């Protein structure tokens, strides 16, 4: 048997369960499948699941887990040998649940973390409430944070004296949260980030139409984060970012798919550099 076939055969004995919550998920799954691993995916919504159509997955779970127990039962039922937390950087609850579940079952856990984009220390906020202390009086602020944080961000921005606008995703929950935050009509844009003929074109048009001076987004490390960073630089807009949560302790972190594969290969081969067991 050739070295490549032996490598794929050895990987085939291992089952990786990927908890995906970012745009990198499909690429991760595809690479792991090409490397010979058995792969299962867990996503929150049917919309996210569509990106995995046609892949030879062992299992595709759609929907949130209602409890720590249900998550543990899912891990046990699938017979997985590795768990990859590739959820959104701000999805801290599921990350904490995964760490506990893997620790209890002695399952190796890896965290896929997207790299940070450059931001000045003065523009990085630890909490949404910190926005109220920023120099925003008379400024026109565009809120580009998650729907769950929109109301708190709007309250803080109003306390700072800003005139606020928002961009939300085209989902019923996001639009509902915008309404609760007092944002609708001409002060609300409903669209997905990065769509259109030119990446960032719609966002730039919004900023021009509303004469935006400042933008508040999350330090997610993803495409939306990069989009706002580039747009702010090009159009001389002040960018404020909500700092991403701290990494989970005692969980190995990878920043690329190639690094992930090296970590998994190292563990398969018995290397001491493999992932920790969630504890």
C-alpha positions in Angstrom: 0.0 0.0 0.0 1.4 3.4 -0.9 2.1 6.0 1.7 -0.8 8.2 0.5 -3.3 5.3 0.6 -2.0 4.3 4.1 -2.4 7.9 5.3 -6.0 8.0 4.0 -6.8 4.6 5.5 -5.5 5.7 8.9 -7.5 8.9 8.7 -10.6 7.0 7.8 -10.5 5.4 11.2 -11.1 8.8 12.7 -14.4 10.7 12.8 -14.2 14.5 13.1 -17.3 16.3 14.3 -17.2 20.0 13.2 -19.4 22.5 15.0 -19.6 25.2 12.2 -20.8 28.7 12.6 -18.7 30.7 10.1 -18.1 30.9 6.4 -15.0 28.8 6.8 -17.0 25.7 7.7 -17.6 24.2 4.2 -13.9 24.6 3.3 -12.8 22.9 6.5 -15.2 20.0 5.8 -14.1 19.6 2.2 -10.4 19.5 3.1 -11.0 17.0 5.9 -13.0 14.7 3.5 -10.2 15.0 0.9 -7.7 14.0 3.5 -9.7 10.8 4.2 -11.3 11.7 7.5 -14.9 10.8 8.3 -16.7 14.1 8.9 -19.9 15.1 10.6 -21.2 18.7 10.7 -23.4 20.5 13.2 -25.0 23.9 12.3 -27.7 26.0 13.8 -29.9 26.8 10.9 -31.2 25.2 7.6 -29.7 28.1 5.7 -26.3 27.2 7.1 -26.8 23.6 6.2 -27.3 24.3 2.5 -23.6 25.0 2.1 -22.9 21.3 2.8 -25.2 19.8 0.2 -23.5 17.2 -1.9 -20.7 16.4 0.6 -20.2 12.8 1.7 -20.8 13.5 5.4 -21.4 10.9 8.0 -24.1 13.2 9.6 -25.4 16.7 9.3 -27.1 18.0 12.4 -29.3 21.1 12.1 -30.5 23.1 15.1 -29.2 24.2 18.5 -28.8 21.8 21.4 -31.3 22.4 24.2 -29.1 21.4 27.0 -25.6 20.2 28.0 -27.0 16.7 28.3 -28.4 16.7 24.7 -25.0 17.9 23.4 -23.2 15.1 25.3 -25.7 12.5 24.0 -25.1 13.7 20.4 -21.3 13.3 20.8 -21.7 9.8 22.2 -24.2 8.7 19.6 -22.0 9.7 16.7 -18.9 7.8 17.9 -16.6 10.7 17.1 -12.9 10.7 17.8 -12.2 14.5 17.4 -14.3 17.6 17.9 -13.6 20.9 16.1 -15.2 24.1 17.5 -15.5 26.3 14.4 -18.4 28.3 15.8 -18.5 32.1 15.6 -16.0 33.9 18.0 -18.9 35.4 19.9 -20.8 32.1 20.3 -19.3 31.7 23.8 -22.1 29.5 25.2 -21.7 26.6 22.8 -17.9 26.8 23.0 -18.1 26.5 26.8 -20.5 23.6 26.5 -18.2 21.8 24.0 -15.2 22.2 26.3 -17.2 20.6 29.2 -18.7 17.8 27.1 -15.3 16.9 25.6 -13.6 16.9 29.0 -16.2 14.6 30.4 -15.8 12.1 27.5 -12.0 12.5 27.2 -12.5 13.7 23.6 -9.8 15.8 21.9 -11.1 19.3 21.2 -9.6 21.9 18.8 -10.7 25.5 18.3 -10.6 27.0 14.8 -10.0 30.8 15.3 -9.9 33.3 12.6 -7.1 35.8 12.7 -7.7 39.4 14.0 -7.7 42.3 11.7 -5.7 45.4 12.6 -7.4 47.9 14.9 -6.1 50.7 17.1 -6.3 50.0 20.8 -8.4 53.1 21.3 -11.1 51.8 19.0 -11.4 48.3 20.6 -14.2 48.1 23.2 -14.4 45.5 25.9 -18.2 45.7 26.2 -21.1 47.1 24.2 -21.8 49.5 27.1 -18.4 51.1 26.6 -19.8 52.7 23.5 -21.6 55.2 25.7 -18.2 56.7 26.7 -16.9 57.2 23.2 -16.7 60.6 21.6 -19.8 60.3 19.4 -21.8 63.4 20.2 -23.2 64.7 16.9 -21.7 61.8 14.9 -23.7 59.5 12.6 -23.0 56.0 13.7 -23.7 52.8 11.7 -24.3 49.7 13.9 -23.1 46.5 12.2 -23.2 44.1 15.2 -25.2 41.0 15.8 -28.9 41.3 16.2 -28.8 40.2 19.9 -26.5 43.1 20.7 -28.3 45.7 18.7 -30.6 47.0 21.4 -27.7 47.4 23.9 -25.5 49.1 21.2 -28.3 51.5 20.3 -28.9 52.4 23.9 -25.2 53.0 24.5 -24.8 55.0 21.3 -27.7 57.3 22.1 -26.2 57.9 25.5 -23.0 59.0 23.7 -25.1 61.5 21.7 -24.8 59.7 18.3 -27.4 59.7 15.6 -27.7 55.9 14.9 -28.4 53.7 11.8 -28.1 50.0 11.5 -27.5 47.2 9.0 -29.0 43.8 9.9 -29.3 40.4 8.2 -32.5 39.5 6.3 -34.0 37.3 9.0 -37.2 37.8 11.0 -35.3 37.7 14.3 -32.8 40.4 13.2 -35.6 42.7 11.9 -37.5 42.1 15.2 -34.5 43.0 17.3 -34.0 46.1 15.2 -37.5 47.2 15.9 -37.0 46.6 19.6 -33.9 48.9 19.4 -36.0 51.6 17.8 -34.5 51.2 14.4 -36.7 51.1 11.3 -37.6 52.9 8.1 -34.9 55.1 6.7 -32.5 54.3 9.6 -32.4 50.5 8.9 -30.9 48.5 6.0 -31.7 44.8 5.7 -29.0 43.0 3.7 -26.3 40.3 3.8 -22.7 41.6 4.0 -20.6 41.4 1.0 -23.3 40.9 -1.6 -23.5 42.8 -4.9 -21.2 43.1 -7.9 -18.4 44.6 -5.9 -17.6 43.5 -2.3 -18.4 46.3 0.1 -20.2 48.3 -2.6 -23.6 48.3 -0.9 -22.1 49.1 2.5 -20.1 52.0 1.0 -23.3 53.3 -0.7 -25.1 53.1 2.7 -22.4 55.1 4.4 -22.6 57.8 1.7 -26.4 57.9 1.7 -26.5 58.3 5.5 -23.3 60.4 5.7 -21.9 58.0 8.2 -18.9 59.2 10.3 -18.4 56.1 12.5 -19.1 52.3 12.3 -19.4 49.9 15.2 -18.8 46.2 14.4 -17.5 43.1 16.1 -13.9 41.9 16.0 -15.0 38.6 14.4 -12.0 38.1 12.2 -14.2 37.1 9.3 -15.2 38.6 5.9 -17.6 41.2 7.5 -14.9 42.3 9.9 -12.4 42.7 7.0 -15.1 44.5 4.9 -15.6 47.2 7.5 -11.9 47.5 8.1 -11.3 48.1 4.4 -14.3 50.4 4.0 -13.3 52.6 7.0 -9.8 53.0 5.7 -10.9 54.0 2.2 -13.6 56.4 3.3 -12.0 57.9 6.4 -14.6 56.5 8.7 -13.8 55.9 12.4 -14.2 52.2 13.1 -15.1 51.0 16.6 -14.9 47.2 17.3 -16.3 45.1 20.1 -13.4 42.9 21.3 -13.8 39.2 20.6 -14.2 37.1 23.8 -11.0 35.5 25.3 -10.1 32.0 24.1 -11.2 29.1 26.2 -8.4 27.9 28.5 -6.7 24.6 27.9 -8.1 24.3 24.3 -5.6 24.2 21.5 -6.2 26.8 18.8 -5.5 26.6 15.0 -5.8 29.5 12.6 -5.8 27.8 9.2 -7.0 24.5 7.6 -3.4 23.4 7.0 -2.6 23.9 10.7 -5.7 22.0 11.6 -4.7 19.0 9.4 -1.2 19.0 10.9 -2.7 18.9 14.4 -5.0 16.1 13.5 -2.3 14.1 11.7 0.0 14.6 14.8 -2.7 13.2 17.1 -3.4 10.2 14.7 0.3 9.4 14.7 0.5 9.6 18.5 2.4 12.9 18.6 2.4 14.8 21.8 1.5 18.0 19.9 -2.0 16.8 19.3 -5.1 18.6 20.7 -6.0 18.7 24.4 -9.0 16.7 25.6 -11.2 19.6 26.4 -10.1 20.0 30.0 
